[in-house]
Amino acid sequence: MKLPCHALVVLALFVLFLDVQGQVKDSCHHRRIAFHITAPVMTGGSLLGLKALWYADYPSTSFHWYNDNREWLQMDKVGHLYSAYQLSALTGRAAAWACHDECGALWWTLGLPLVYLGGIEVMDGFARDWGASGGDIIANLAGSLLFHSQQWAWREQRILLKWSFHSTPYAAYRPSLLGKGFVQEMLKDYNGQTYWASFNLKSLGLVCGVPDWLSLAVGYGASGMTGAQRNARWPEAAITIPDDWRTRHFYLSPDIDLRRISTHRKGLRLAFQLLNMIKIPLPTMELEAGKGLRFHAFYF
């Protein structure tokens, strides 16, 4: 299984964003210097760290490509889309703090994520068991362009990408791949991950007279997977999950855009911005392929 880069990308940008925000500087000049040093150092340092701590444990070979577009019911591709979008969003906030104008900030939000995620693809390309993925590259580009195009057209994000997770029984069948314990499962188990596109109703002009923070979210998930393309028997598993358990799930739920909740507390605004990457549990309609509709009072 490839490195769960969507989680690591978000973590790396958390560090970058909080580090930049936490520096007290008295001028745009100082802020730009801090940003121009911090961004490349964090990007390059995290890639070198991944190479030393992750890829060093796996055999390498000459650079090659691998088509993984049919794996995990495309959950990994949606994860790349989400990662690139969030990387662009956090980079944009840091660039704005550094007093970059809108045009300059937009180039940072497009360039930095593609460099970072592209570096991961290059390392994947030299890993014997994986390979660089054209599908991953397209998903990375699409995620950054989703952020970039909204900033260019509207100067704000009216469509947000979010993530949620719940524990599933499938990790127990193959813990070395899907994780052992909640933290590992949250990063590795695609069965419990859901990715959401959250549409702000008022800013998009879809509904009049609603609160600024009210959104409608459409989600995608998948379940029944213990292998990338099929659920073969693994030595660690006592039983094999049938292949026909692999299924797609689609969701519809109200959502809250925390950025649009007014507050004068800087720390609370920052917390809202970071928490806004996660879908808040709310009543949800679920459509499971082949099984019809069901309702959840709260879904996460």
DRENSEKOL-338953 format. One line per field, with one value per atom (N, C-alpha, C): residue in three letters; residue number from 0; y, z, x negated. Coordinates in steps of 0.1 Angstrom, whole numbers, plus 2048, in hexadecimal, padded with zeros to 3 digits. Layout:
% DRENSEKOL-338953
residuo (ALA|...);
num (NUM|...);
v (Y|...);
w (Z|...);
u (X|...);
//
This chain:
% DRENSEKOL-338953
residuo (MET|MET|MET|LYS|LYS|LYS|LEU|LEU|LEU|PRO|PRO|PRO|CYS|CYS|CYS|HIS|HIS|HIS|ALA|ALA|ALA|LEU|LEU|LEU|VAL|VAL|VAL|VAL|VAL|VAL|LEU|LEU|LEU|ALA|ALA|ALA|LEU|LEU|LEU|PHE|PHE|PHE|VAL|VAL|VAL|LEU|LEU|LEU|PHE|PHE|PHE|LEU|LEU|LEU|ASP|ASP|ASP|VAL|VAL|VAL|GLN|GLN|GLN|GLY|GLY|GLY|GLN|GLN|GLN|VAL|VAL|VAL|LYS|LYS|LYS|ASP|ASP|ASP|SER|SER|SER|CYS|CYS|CYS|HIS|HIS|HIS|HIS|HIS|HIS|ARG|ARG|ARG|ARG|ARG|ARG|ILE|ILE|ILE|ALA|ALA|ALA|PHE|PHE|PHE|HIS|HIS|HIS|ILE|ILE|ILE|THR|THR|THR|ALA|ALA|ALA|PRO|PRO|PRO|VAL|VAL|VAL|MET|MET|MET|THR|THR|THR|GLY|GLY|GLY|GLY|GLY|GLY|SER|SER|SER|LEU|LEU|LEU|LEU|LEU|LEU|GLY|GLY|GLY|LEU|LEU|LEU|LYS|LYS|LYS|ALA|ALA|ALA|LEU|LEU|LEU|TRP|TRP|TRP|TYR|TYR|TYR|ALA|ALA|ALA|ASP|ASP|ASP|TYR|TYR|TYR|PRO|PRO|PRO|SER|SER|SER|THR|THR|THR|SER|SER|SER|PHE|PHE|PHE|HIS|HIS|HIS|TRP|TRP|TRP|TYR|TYR|TYR|ASN|ASN|ASN|ASP|ASP|ASP|ASN|ASN|ASN|ARG|ARG|ARG|GLU|GLU|GLU|TRP|TRP|TRP|LEU|LEU|LEU|GLN|GLN|GLN|MET|MET|MET|ASP|ASP|ASP|LYS|LYS|LYS|VAL|VAL|VAL|GLY|GLY|GLY|HIS|HIS|HIS|LEU|LEU|LEU|TYR|TYR|TYR|SER|SER|SER|ALA|ALA|ALA|TYR|TYR|TYR|GLN|GLN|GLN|LEU|LEU|LEU|SER|SER|SER|ALA|ALA|ALA|LEU|LEU|LEU|THR|THR|THR|GLY|GLY|GLY|ARG|ARG|ARG|ALA|ALA|ALA|ALA|ALA|ALA|ALA|ALA|ALA|TRP|TRP|TRP|ALA|ALA|ALA|CYS|CYS|CYS|HIS|HIS|HIS|ASP|ASP|ASP|GLU|GLU|GLU|CYS|CYS|CYS|GLY|GLY|GLY|ALA|ALA|ALA|LEU|LEU|LEU|TRP|TRP|TRP|TRP|TRP|TRP|THR|THR|THR|LEU|LEU|LEU|GLY|GLY|GLY|LEU|LEU|LEU|PRO|PRO|PRO|LEU|LEU|LEU|VAL|VAL|VAL|TYR|TYR|TYR|LEU|LEU|LEU|GLY|GLY|GLY|GLY|GLY|GLY|ILE|ILE|ILE|GLU|GLU|GLU|VAL|VAL|VAL|MET|MET|MET|ASP|ASP|ASP|GLY|GLY|GLY|PHE|PHE|PHE|ALA|ALA|ALA|ARG|ARG|ARG|ASP|ASP|ASP|TRP|TRP|TRP|GLY|GLY|GLY|ALA|ALA|ALA|SER|SER|SER|GLY|GLY|GLY|GLY|GLY|GLY|ASP|ASP|ASP|ILE|ILE|ILE|ILE|ILE|ILE|ALA|ALA|ALA|ASN|ASN|ASN|LEU|LEU|LEU|ALA|ALA|ALA|GLY|GLY|GLY|SER|SER|SER|LEU|LEU|LEU|LEU|LEU|LEU|PHE|PHE|PHE|HIS|HIS|HIS|SER|SER|SER|GLN|GLN|GLN|GLN|GLN|GLN|TRP|TRP|TRP|ALA|ALA|ALA|TRP|TRP|TRP|ARG|ARG|ARG|GLU|GLU|GLU|GLN|GLN|GLN|ARG|ARG|ARG|ILE|ILE|ILE|LEU|LEU|LEU|LEU|LEU|LEU|LYS|LYS|LYS|TRP|TRP|TRP|SER|SER|SER|PHE|PHE|PHE|HIS|HIS|HIS|SER|SER|SER|THR|THR|THR|PRO|PRO|PRO|TYR|TYR|TYR|ALA|ALA|ALA|ALA|ALA|ALA|TYR|TYR|TYR|ARG|ARG|ARG|PRO|PRO|PRO|SER|SER|SER|LEU|LEU|LEU|LEU|LEU|LEU|GLY|GLY|GLY|LYS|LYS|LYS|GLY|GLY|GLY|PHE|PHE|PHE|VAL|VAL|VAL|GLN|GLN|GLN|GLU|GLU|GLU|MET|MET|MET|LEU|LEU|LEU|LYS|LYS|LYS|ASP|ASP|ASP|TYR|TYR|TYR|ASN|ASN|ASN|GLY|GLY|GLY|GLN|GLN|GLN|THR|THR|THR|TYR|TYR|TYR|TRP|TRP|TRP|ALA|ALA|ALA|SER|SER|SER|PHE|PHE|PHE|ASN|ASN|ASN|LEU|LEU|LEU|LYS|LYS|LYS|SER|SER|SER|LEU|LEU|LEU|GLY|GLY|GLY|LEU|LEU|LEU|VAL|VAL|VAL|CYS|CYS|CYS|GLY|GLY|GLY|VAL|VAL|VAL|PRO|PRO|PRO|ASP|ASP|ASP|TRP|TRP|TRP|LEU|LEU|LEU|SER|SER|SER|LEU|LEU|LEU|ALA|ALA|ALA|VAL|VAL|VAL|GLY|GLY|GLY|TYR|TYR|TYR|GLY|GLY|GLY|ALA|ALA|ALA|SER|SER|SER|GLY|GLY|GLY|MET|MET|MET|THR|THR|THR|GLY|GLY|GLY|ALA|ALA|ALA|GLN|GLN|GLN|ARG|ARG|ARG|ASN|ASN|ASN|ALA|ALA|ALA|ARG|ARG|ARG|TRP|TRP|TRP|PRO|PRO|PRO|GLU|GLU|GLU|ALA|ALA|ALA|ALA|ALA|ALA|ILE|ILE|ILE|THR|THR|THR|ILE|ILE|ILE|PRO|PRO|PRO|ASP|ASP|ASP|ASP|ASP|ASP|TRP|TRP|TRP|ARG|ARG|ARG|THR|THR|THR|ARG|ARG|ARG|HIS|HIS|HIS|PHE|PHE|PHE|TYR|TYR|TYR|LEU|LEU|LEU|SER|SER|SER|PRO|PRO|PRO|ASP|ASP|ASP|ILE|ILE|ILE|ASP|ASP|ASP|LEU|LEU|LEU|ARG|ARG|ARG|ARG|ARG|ARG|ILE|ILE|ILE|SER|SER|SER|THR|THR|THR|HIS|HIS|HIS|ARG|ARG|ARG|LYS|LYS|LYS|GLY|GLY|GLY|LEU|LEU|LEU|ARG|ARG|ARG|LEU|LEU|LEU|ALA|ALA|ALA|PHE|PHE|PHE|GLN|GLN|GLN|LEU|LEU|LEU|LEU|LEU|LEU|ASN|ASN|ASN|MET|MET|MET|ILE|ILE|ILE|LYS|LYS|LYS|ILE|ILE|ILE|PRO|PRO|PRO|LEU|LEU|LEU|PRO|PRO|PRO|THR|THR|THR|MET|MET|MET|GLU|GLU|GLU|LEU|LEU|LEU|GLU|GLU|GLU|ALA|ALA|ALA|GLY|GLY|GLY|LYS|LYS|LYS|GLY|GLY|GLY|LEU|LEU|LEU|ARG|ARG|ARG|PHE|PHE|PHE|HIS|HIS|HIS|ALA|ALA|ALA|PHE|PHE|PHE|TYR|TYR|TYR|PHE|PHE|PHE);
num (0|0|0|1|1|1|2|2|2|3|3|3|4|4|4|5|5|5|6|6|6|7|7|7|8|8|8|9|9|9|10|10|10|11|11|11|12|12|12|13|13|13|14|14|14|15|15|15|16|16|16|17|17|17|18|18|18|19|19|19|20|20|20|21|21|21|22|22|22|23|23|23|24|24|24|25|25|25|26|26|26|27|27|27|28|28|28|29|29|29|30|30|30|31|31|31|32|32|32|33|33|33|34|34|34|35|35|35|36|36|36|37|37|37|38|38|38|39|39|39|40|40|40|41|41|41|42|42|42|43|43|43|44|44|44|45|45|45|46|46|46|47|47|47|48|48|48|49|49|49|50|50|50|51|51|51|52|52|52|53|53|53|54|54|54|55|55|55|56|56|56|57|57|57|58|58|58|59|59|59|60|60|60|61|61|61|62|62|62|63|63|63|64|64|64|65|65|65|66|66|66|67|67|67|68|68|68|69|69|69|70|70|70|71|71|71|72|72|72|73|73|73|74|74|74|75|75|75|76|76|76|77|77|77|78|78|78|79|79|79|80|80|80|81|81|81|82|82|82|83|83|83|84|84|84|85|85|85|86|86|86|87|87|87|88|88|88|89|89|89|90|90|90|91|91|91|92|92|92|93|93|93|94|94|94|95|95|95|96|96|96|97|97|97|98|98|98|99|99|99|100|100|100|101|101|101|102|102|102|103|103|103|104|104|104|105|105|105|106|106|106|107|107|107|108|108|108|109|109|109|110|110|110|111|111|111|112|112|112|113|113|113|114|114|114|115|115|115|116|116|116|117|117|117|118|118|118|119|119|119|120|120|120|121|121|121|122|122|122|123|123|123|124|124|124|125|125|125|126|126|126|127|127|127|128|128|128|129|129|129|130|130|130|131|131|131|132|132|132|133|133|133|134|134|134|135|135|135|136|136|136|137|137|137|138|138|138|139|139|139|140|140|140|141|141|141|142|142|142|143|143|143|144|144|144|145|145|145|146|146|146|147|147|147|148|148|148|149|149|149|150|150|150|151|151|151|152|152|152|153|153|153|154|154|154|155|155|155|156|156|156|157|157|157|158|158|158|159|159|159|160|160|160|161|161|161|162|162|162|163|163|163|164|164|164|165|165|165|166|166|166|167|167|167|168|168|168|169|169|169|170|170|170|171|171|171|172|172|172|173|173|173|174|174|174|175|175|175|176|176|176|177|177|177|178|178|178|179|179|179|180|180|180|181|181|181|182|182|182|183|183|183|184|184|184|185|185|185|186|186|186|187|187|187|188|188|188|189|189|189|190|190|190|191|191|191|192|192|192|193|193|193|194|194|194|195|195|195|196|196|196|197|197|197|198|198|198|199|199|199|200|200|200|201|201|201|202|202|202|203|203|203|204|204|204|205|205|205|206|206|206|207|207|207|208|208|208|209|209|209|210|210|210|211|211|211|212|212|212|213|213|213|214|214|214|215|215|215|216|216|216|217|217|217|218|218|218|219|219|219|220|220|220|221|221|221|222|222|222|223|223|223|224|224|224|225|225|225|226|226|226|227|227|227|228|228|228|229|229|229|230|230|230|231|231|231|232|232|232|233|233|233|234|234|234|235|235|235|236|236|236|237|237|237|238|238|238|239|239|239|240|240|240|241|241|241|242|242|242|243|243|243|244|244|244|245|245|245|246|246|246|247|247|247|248|248|248|249|249|249|250|250|250|251|251|251|252|252|252|253|253|253|254|254|254|255|255|255|256|256|256|257|257|257|258|258|258|259|259|259|260|260|260|261|261|261|262|262|262|263|263|263|264|264|264|265|265|265|266|266|266|267|267|267|268|268|268|269|269|269|270|270|270|271|271|271|272|272|272|273|273|273|274|274|274|275|275|275|276|276|276|277|277|277|278|278|278|279|279|279|280|280|280|281|281|281|282|282|282|283|283|283|284|284|284|285|285|285|286|286|286|287|287|287|288|288|288|289|289|289|290|290|290|291|291|291|292|292|292|293|293|293|294|294|294|295|295|295|296|296|296|297|297|297|298|298|298|299|299|299);
v (7F4|800|80C|816|823|82A|833|83C|844|844|84C|85B|860|86E|878|876|880|884|87B|87E|886|881|887|895|897|8A4|8AE|8AB|8B3|8B6|8AC|8AE|8B7|8B5|8BE|8CD|8CF|8DD|8E2|8DA|8DF|8E5|8DE|8E3|8F0|8F0|8FC|908|906|911|916|90D|911|918|913|919|927|929|936|940|93B|943|947|93F|941|94B|94E|958|966|96E|97C|984|98A|993|9A0|9AB|9B8|9BE|9B6|9BC|9B1|9B5|9AB|9A6|9AE|9A9|99E|99F|994|988|98A|97F|977|97E|977|96F|975|96E|961|962|956|94C|950|947|940|948|943|93A|93B|931|925|927|91C|913|918|90F|906|90A|900|8F7|8FC|8F3|8E8|8EC|8E2|8D8|8DD|8D4|8CB|8D0|8C7|8BE|8C4|8BC|8B0|8B3|8A8|89D|8A1|897|88F|895|88E|885|88A|881|875|877|86B|861|866|85D|855|85C|855|84C|850|849|83F|841|838|830|837|82F|827|82B|823|815|812|805|7FC|801|7F9|7F9|7ED|7EC|7F6|7FB|804|7FE|805|801|80D|80B|816|81D|829|830|829|828|821|826|824|828|81C|81E|814|819|812|816|810|818|814|81A|81E|825|81C|80F|806|802|806|802|809|803|808|810|80C|812|822|825|833|83C|836|83E|845|83E|844|851|850|85C|868|865|870|875|86C|871|87A|877|881|88E|88E|89A|8A2|89C|8A3|8A9|8A1|8A5|8B2|8B1|8BC|8C9|8C7|8D3|8D9|8D1|8D6|8DC|8D6|8DC|8E9|8EB|8F8|902|8FE|907|90C|903|907|910|90C|914|922|923|930|939|933|93B|940|937|93B|946|945|94F|95D|95C|969|96F|967|96D|973|96E|974|980|985|991|98F|983|981|986|98D|991|984|986|97B|972|979|972|96A|970|969|95D|95F|954|949|94C|941|938|93E|936|92D|932|92A|91E|921|916|90C|90F|905|8FE|906|900|8F7|8FC|8F4|8E6|8E5|8D8|8CE|8D3|8CB|8C6|8CF|8CC|8C1|8C3|8BA|8AC|8AC|89F|899|8A1|89C|895|89A|894|886|885|878|86E|873|86A|865|86E|86A|85F|861|856|849|84A|83E|838|840|83A|832|835|82D|821|820|815|809|7FE|7F1|7ED|7EE|7E9|7F2|7FE|808|80D|81A|820|82D|836|843|841|848|846|853|851|85C|860|857|85A|863|860|868|877|878|885|88D|887|88E|892|889|88D|898|898|8A3|8B0|8B0|8BC|8C1|8B8|8BC|8C2|8BD|8C2|8D0|8D3|8E0|8EA|8E5|8EE|8F1|8E8|8EB|8F7|8F8|903|90F|90E|918|91F|917|91D|925|920|928|935|935|942|94B|946|94F|954|94C|950|958|954|959|960|95F|964|95D|952|94B|93C|934|925|923|920|91E|90F|907|8F8|8F3|8ED|8E7|8D8|8D3|8C5|8C1|8B7|8B3|8A4|89F|891|88D|880|87B|86C|867|859|852|845|83D|82F|829|81C|811|808|7FD|7EF|7E5|7D7|7D2|7D9|7D3|7D3|7DD|7DE|7D2|7CC|7C0|7B4|7B4|7A9|7AB|7B7|7B9|7C5|7C4|7D0|7D6|7CD|7D2|7DC|7DB|7E4|7EF|7EB|7F4|7FB|7F7|7FE|7F6|7F8|7F2|7FD|7FF|80A|815|81E|828|832|836|840|83A|82E|828|826|821|81E|82B|836|843|847|844|847|83D|830|826|81F|81F|817|81F|81C|823|820|815|811|81B|821|82A|839|83C|84A|84E|85B|861|86E|871|87E|886|893|89B|8A7|8AB|8B8|8C0|8CB|8D3|8E0|8E2|8ED|8F7|904|90E|914|912|915|924|92D|93B|941|93E|944|93F|933|92D|932|939|93D|932|927|91B|91D|923|925|933|93B|948|947|951|952|947|941|937|93D|937|93C|93B|944|944|937|930|925|918|918|90C|907|8FA|8F4|8E6|8E1|8D4|8CC|8C0|8B8|8AB|8A8|89B|893|886|87E|872|86C|860|857|84A|841|833|829|81C|812|806|7FD|7EE|7E5|7D7|7D4|7DC|7DB|7D6|7CB|7C7|7C6|7C9|7C9|7D4|7D7|7E3|7E0|7D5|7D2|7C6|7BD|7B2|7AE|7A7|7A3|794|793|786|781|775|770|774|77A|77E|775|772|769|76E|77B|77F|77F|77C|77C|76E|76C|75F|75B|766|764|76E|76C|775|77C|78A|792|78F|78C|78A|796|795|7A0|7A8|7A1|7A8|7B1|7B1|7BA|7C8|7C9|7D6|7DE|7EA|7F2|801|809|818|81D|828|82F|83E|844|852|858|864|86B|879|87D|88B|88F|89B|8A0|8AF|8B5|8C3|8C5|8D0|8D3|8E1|8E3|8F0|8F5|901|907|910|90A|911|91E|920|92D|938|936|940|943|93D|940|94C|957|963|961|965|965|96F|976|980|97A|96D|967|960|965|960|951|94C|93E|935|93A|933|933|93E|93F|934|934|92A|91C|919|90C|908|912|910|90D|914|911|903|8FF|8F1|8E6|8E8|8DF|8DE|8E8|8E8|8DE|8D8|8CD|8C0|8C0|8B4|8B6|8AC|8AD|8AA|8B4|8B2|8A8|89F|895|89B|898|89E|893|895|88C|88A|87D|87A|86F|871|867|85F|852|84A|841|840|837|82E|821|816|80F|80E|807|7F9|7F7|7EA|7E7|7F1|7EE|7FA|804|80F|819|821|82C|828|82F|82E|83C|83E|84B|849|852|853|860|85E|86A|873|86C|873|86A|86F|866|86D|865|86B|861);
w (800|800|800|7F8|7F8|805|807|813|813|81F|820|820|814|813|816|815|818|826|82F|83D|840|83A|83C|837|82B|825|82E|833|83C|849|84E|85A|858|84C|849|848|842|840|84D|856|864|86A|869|86F|869|85B|854|858|857|85A|868|872|87F|882|87C|87E|879|86D|867|86E|872|879|887|88D|89A|89B|890|891|891|89B|89C|895|88A|882|880|87F|87F|871|867|859|84F|843|839|834|834|830|839|846|84F|84D|84B|849|83C|831|825|827|82D|830|837|842|84A|841|839|831|826|81F|815|81A|826|82C|831|838|83E|834|82A|820|819|813|80D|817|823|82D|831|834|838|82D|821|816|813|811|80F|81B|827|833|835|832|834|829|81D|813|816|81B|81F|82B|834|83F|83B|831|82C|825|81E|817|821|82C|836|83F|843|84D|847|83B|835|829|81F|813|815|81F|822|826|82B|82F|824|818|80D|801|7FA|7EF|7E4|7DE|7D3|7C6|7BB|7AE|7A5|798|78F|78E|78A|78A|780|784|77C|77F|776|778|77C|783|787|786|77F|77E|789|793|79E|79E|793|792|796|796|799|7A8|7AF|7BD|7C7|7D2|7DD|7D9|7CE|7C9|7C8|7C4|7C2|7CE|7DA|7E6|7E8|7E4|7E5|7DC|7D0|7C7|7CD|7D4|7DA|7E6|7EC|7F7|7F2|7E6|7E0|7DD|7D7|7D4|7E1|7EC|7F8|7FE|7FD|802|7FB|7EE|7E6|7E8|7EA|7ED|7FA|804|812|812|80B|80A|804|7F9|7F3|7FC|803|80C|817|81E|829|824|818|812|80F|80A|807|813|81F|82B|82F|82E|832|829|81C|812|815|818|81B|828|832|83E|83A|830|82C|823|822|81A|80B|806|7F8|7F2|7E6|7E0|7DB|7D6|7D2|7C7|7BD|7B2|7B8|7C0|7C6|7CE|7D6|7DF|7D7|7CB|7C3|7BD|7B9|7B4|7BF|7CB|7D6|7D8|7D8|7DB|7D0|7C4|7BA|7B9|7BB|7BA|7C5|7D2|7DD|7DE|7DD|7DE|7D3|7C7|7BC|7BE|7C3|7C6|7D1|7DB|7E7|7E3|7DD|7D9|7CE|7C5|7BA|7BF|7CA|7D0|7D5|7DB|7E0|7D5|7C9|7BE|7B8|7B8|7B4|7BC|7CA|7D3|7D1|7CF|7CB|7BF|7B5|7A8|7AA|7B4|7B7|7C0|7C6|7CF|7C7|7CA|7C2|7C2|7CE|7D0|7CB|7C8|7C4|7B5|7B4|7A7|7A7|79F|79D|796|79B|796|78E|782|77A|780|785|78B|798|7A0|7AB|7A7|79D|798|793|78C|787|793|79D|7A9|7B1|7B2|7B9|7B2|7A5|79D|79E|79E|79F|7AC|7B7|7C4|7C5|7C1|7C1|7B8|7AD|7A3|7A9|7B1|7B7|7C0|7C8|7D1|7C8|7BF|7B7|7AF|7A9|7A0|7A8|7B4|7BC|7C1|7C5|7C9|7BD|7B1|7A6|7A2|7A2|79D|7A8|7B5|7BF|7CA|7CB|7D6|7E3|7E3|7EF|7EB|7F5|7F3|7F6|7EC|7EE|7ED|7E8|7E9|7F0|7FB|804|803|804|805|814|819|827|828|834|837|844|844|851|852|85E|860|86B|869|874|873|87F|87F|878|872|86B|870|86E|871|868|85C|852|855|85D|861|868|870|878|86F|863|85A|853|853|84D|854|861|868|863|85D|858|84C|845|83A|83E|845|848|856|85D|86A|876|881|88E|898|89D|8A7|89F|8A6|8A0|898|89D|895|888|888|87C|872|877|86F|868|870|86B|85E|85E|853|848|84B|841|83C|844|841|838|82B|822|824|82B|82D|836|83F|849|845|83A|836|82D|82E|825|821|814|80F|80A|80E|80B|803|7FA|7F4|7FA|801|809|801|7FD|7F5|7FE|7FF|807|800|806|7FF|7FC|805|803|7F9|7FA|7F2|7E3|7E1|7D4|7CE|7D6|7D1|7CF|7D6|7D4|7DC|7E8|7F1|7F7|7F7|7FD|80C|814|821|82B|828|831|838|844|84A|842|844|83C|83D|848|84B|846|841|83E|830|82F|823|821|815|811|80C|813|810|809|7FE|7F7|7FA|7FF|803|7FB|7FB|7F4|7FD|7FE|806|7FF|805|800|80C|80B|816|811|81A|816|810|812|80B|815|812|819|810|803|7FA|7F0|7E8|7DF|7D4|7CD|7C2|7C5|7CE|7D2|7E0|7E6|7F4|7F5|7F0|7F1|7FF|802|80F|813|81E|823|82F|831|83C|84A|84C|859|85B|851|852|854|85E|860|856|851|846|83B|830|824|822|821|81E|80F|80C|7FE|7F6|7E9|7E0|7DE|7DF|7DC|7E8|7F3|7FE|7FA|7F1|7ED|7E6|7EC|7E7|7E9|7E1|7E2|7EA|7F1|7F9|7F5|7F4|7F1|7FC|800|80B|808|80F|80E|81C|820|82D|82E|837|83A|840|83F|844|84A|852|857|853|84D|848|854|85C|869|866|85A|858|858|855|854|861|86B|879|87E|881|886|894|896|8A3|8A3|8AE|8AF|8B5|8B9|8BF|8B4|8B4|8A9|8AA|8B7|8B9|8B4|8B7|8B3|8A4|89D|88F|888|88E|889|88B|897|89A|890|88D|883|875|871|864|863|86E|86D|86E|877|879|86D|864|858|84E|850|847|84A|855|859|858|853|853|860|865|872|871|87A|87A|87B|871|870|869|86A|863|854|850|843|83C|82F|827|820|820|819|80F|803|7F8|7F7|7FA|7F8|7EB|7E2|7D6|7D7|7D1|7D2|7DE|7E8|7F4|7F7|7EF|7F1|7FC|800|809|818|820|82E|835|841|847|854|857|863|86A|877|87F|880|881|881|87A|870|869|869|86B|86B|863);
u (7F8|800|7F7|7FB|7F4|7F4|7EB|7EB|7F8|7FF|80B|808|804|7FF|809|816|81F|81E|81C|81B|80E|803|7F6|7F5|7FC|7FB|803|80E|816|80E|807|7FF|7F4|7ED|7E2|7E6|7F2|7F6|7FC|801|804|7F8|7ED|7E0|7DC|7DC|7D8|7E1|7EE|7F8|7F7|7F6|7F6|7E8|7DE|7D1|7D0|7D5|7D6|7DF|7EB|7F4|7EF|7E7|7E3|7D7|7D1|7C6|7CB|7C6|7CA|7C0|7C4|7BC|7C2|7BA|7C0|7C1|7BF|7C0|7C2|7C7|7C9|7BC|7B1|7A4|79F|7A1|79D|7A6|7B2|7BB|7B8|7B5|7B1|7A4|79B|78E|791|799|79D|7A4|7AD|7B5|7AC|7A4|79B|791|78D|784|78B|796|79D|7A3|7AA|7B1|7A7|79C|793|78D|789|783|78C|799|7A2|7A6|7A7|7AA|79E|792|786|783|784|781|78B|797|7A1|79F|79C|799|78D|782|776|779|782|786|78E|797|79E|795|78B|782|77A|776|76E|776|782|78A|793|798|7A2|79C|797|792|786|77E|771|774|780|784|788|78A|78F|784|784|77A|77C|772|773|76E|772|76E|76D|76C|76C|77A|77A|787|790|79D|7A7|7B5|7BE|7CC|7D5|7DF|7E9|7F7|7FF|80D|816|819|821|82F|834|841|84D|84B|856|856|84C|84B|854|857|85F|86B|872|87E|87C|86F|86B|86B|86C|86B|85E|853|846|845|84B|84B|853|85E|865|85D|855|84D|842|83C|832|839|845|84C|84E|852|854|847|83C|82F|82A|82B|826|82E|83B|844|840|83F|83C|82E|825|817|818|81F|821|827|832|839|830|828|820|814|80F|804|809|816|81C|81D|821|822|814|80A|7FD|7F7|7FA|7F5|7FC|809|810|80A|807|801|7F4|7ED|7E0|7E1|7EE|7F0|7EF|7F0|7F0|7FD|7FD|809|811|81D|825|81E|818|811|805|7FD|7F2|7F6|800|805|80A|811|817|80C|800|7F5|7F0|7EF|7EA|7F4|801|80B|80B|807|806|7F9|7EE|7E0|7DC|7DE|7D9|7DF|7EC|7F2|7ED|7EC|7E7|7D9|7D1|7C3|7C2|7CA|7C9|7CF|7DB|7E1|7DA|7D4|7CC|7C0|7BA|7AE|7B1|7BD|7C2|7C3|7C9|7CB|7BD|7B4|7A6|7A1|7A2|79D|7A5|7B2|7BA|7B5|7B0|7AC|79F|797|78B|78D|799|79C|7A0|79A|79C|7AB|7B1|7BF|7CA|7C6|7D1|7CE|7CA|7C8|7CF|7CB|7D1|7DF|7E9|7F6|7FB|7FF|804|812|81A|826|824|81A|817|814|80B|807|813|81C|828|831|832|83A|834|827|820|822|821|823|831|83B|849|84C|846|849|843|837|831|839|83D|845|853|859|866|864|85A|858|854|84A|845|850|859|863|86D|871|87A|875|868|862|861|85E|85D|86A|875|882|88A|889|892|88A|87D|875|879|87F|883|886|887|88A|899|8A1|8AF|8B2|8A8|8A9|89D|89F|895|894|888|886|884|88B|88A|888|885|882|888|88C|891|88D|88E|889|891|894|899|893|891|88B|893|88D|894|88E|895|88F|885|883|87A|86C|868|859|855|85D|859|856|85B|858|84A|845|837|831|82D|829|81B|813|806|808|813|816|820|82A|835|833|829|827|82B|824|827|829|835|838|83E|845|84C|844|839|831|82C|826|822|82D|838|844|849|849|84D|845|839|830|830|832|830|83D|847|853|85D|85C|865|874|876|884|88C|884|88B|88A|883|881|88D|891|89B|896|896|892|89E|89F|8AA|8A7|8B0|8B0|8BC|8B8|8C2|8C5|8D1|8D5|8DC|8D7|8DD|8E9|8F5|901|903|8FF|902|8F8|8EB|8E1|8E2|8E7|8E9|8F7|8FF|90C|916|914|91D|92A|929|934|933|93E|93E|944|93F|945|940|934|92F|922|91E|912|906|8FC|8F0|8E9|8E9|8E2|8E8|8F4|8FB|8F7|8F3|8EE|8F5|8F4|8F9|8ED|8EB|8DF|8E3|8DC|8DD|8D0|8D2|8C7|8C5|8B9|8B6|8AD|8B1|8A9|8AA|8A3|8A3|8A1|8A5|8A3|8A1|89E|89D|890|885|878|86E|867|85B|84F|851|846|848|83E|83F|84A|849|852|85C|858|861|85D|866|865|85F|853|84D|84A|848|845|836|835|828|824|817|813|818|819|81D|82C|833|842|847|850|856|860|867|871|86F|875|873|881|880|88C|88F|89B|89F|89D|89A|898|8A5|8B0|8BD|8C1|8B9|8BB|8B6|8AD|8A7|8B2|8B5|8C0|8BD|8C4|8C2|8CE|8CB|8D6|8D6|8E2|8E4|8ED|8E9|8F0|8F4|8FF|904|907|902|903|902|909|906|8F8|8F2|8E5|8E4|8D9|8D7|8C9|8C9|8BC|8B8|8AF|8AA|8A4|89E|897|8A1|8AD|8B7|8BF|8BA|8C0|8B8|8BF|8B8|8B2|8A6|8A0|894|892|887|87B|87B|870|867|85A|851|84F|84D|84A|856|862|86E|870|86C|86D|863|857|84D|852|858|85E|869|871|87C|876|86C|866|860|85A|854|85E|868|873|87C|87B|884|880|874|870|878|87F|886|895|89C|8AA|8B1|8B9|8BF|8CB|8CC|8D6|8E4|8EC|8FA|903|910|919|915|915|910|918|91A|920|915|915|90B|911|90B|90E|903|905|8FB|8FF|8F5|8F7|8FD|908|90F|917|917|91F|929|929|933|92F|939|937|939|931|933|930|936|934|92C|923|91B|91E|922|924|918|90C|8FF|8F5|8EE|8E4|8D7|8CD|8BF|8B6);
//
